Amino acid sequence: MGNPKISVIIPIYNVEEYIEDTLNSLLNQTIIKDMEILMIDDGWQSDYGVWEFNSKTFPNPKEMIQELHDLGFKVMLWIVP
């Protein structure tokens, strides 16, 4: 039987020093290969910068993410308020 797909939800408010180790630990584990990682930051700070989606640069983000998955990349989508 195959491994089930799971969602790992990581709260990331004020934990900058732990994020890299946490993600590496998840990505390097060998038990479950089919997972998604959701990082939730509910404390957006101006230090992070101002991010605006540019639809001219990325006209079809879903297709772009699928293409990256097909090429073997792991993709993180950061949704901000």
C-alpha atoms as one frame of an Amber mdcrd trajectory, in Angstrom:
protein
   0.000   0.000   0.000   1.304   3.489  -0.877   1.934   6.237   1.602  -1.015
   8.553   2.157  -0.742  12.180   1.196  -0.567  14.349   4.280  -0.547  18.053
   4.993   2.007  19.380   7.452   0.979  22.748   8.887   3.763  24.831  10.412
   3.022  28.069  12.277   5.919  30.416  11.517   5.302  33.624  13.428   8.624
  34.865  14.879  10.510  31.593  14.341  12.932  32.655  11.595  15.858  30.878
  13.244  14.075  27.485  13.103  12.438  27.504   9.653  15.377  26.147   7.663
  16.013  23.231  10.045  12.310  22.428  10.210  11.902  22.343   6.431  15.093
  20.336   5.928  13.911  17.817   8.499  10.578  17.390   6.721  12.048  17.250
   3.219  14.776  14.766   4.199  12.574  12.315   6.073  12.026   8.980   4.316
   8.702   7.703   5.663   6.217   9.849   3.727   7.111  11.143   0.279   3.728
  12.481  -0.807   3.155  15.496   1.425   2.424  19.155   1.249   3.850  21.680
   3.667   1.786  24.702   4.652   3.622  27.452   6.514   1.213  29.850   8.199
   2.456  33.292   9.238  -0.351  35.303  10.789   1.943  38.077  11.946   3.030
  39.765   8.719   5.647  42.413   9.362   6.872  45.258   7.210  10.405  43.809
   7.587   9.350  41.105   5.126   8.901  43.702   2.396   6.014  44.497   0.113
   5.115  41.666  -2.233   2.715  42.178  -5.070   1.693  39.537  -7.576   2.514
  40.515 -11.152   0.032  38.847 -13.499   2.045  39.956 -16.555   5.098  38.053
 -15.333   3.049  35.051 -14.156  -0.062  34.842 -16.344  -0.875  31.265 -15.268
   0.592  30.509 -11.816  -1.123  27.107 -11.502   0.452  25.956 -14.779   3.845
  27.320 -13.704   3.713  25.434 -10.392   2.689  22.217 -12.158   5.567  22.593
 -14.618   8.006  23.055 -11.726   6.579  19.937 -10.004   6.941  18.001 -13.273
  10.606  19.049 -13.377  11.111  17.699  -9.850  11.109  20.952  -7.911   9.452
  21.393  -4.551   7.403  24.597  -4.604   6.476  26.809  -1.694   3.645  29.256
  -2.159   3.611  32.130   0.322   0.262  33.820   0.646   0.331  37.161   2.419
  -2.356  39.620   3.492
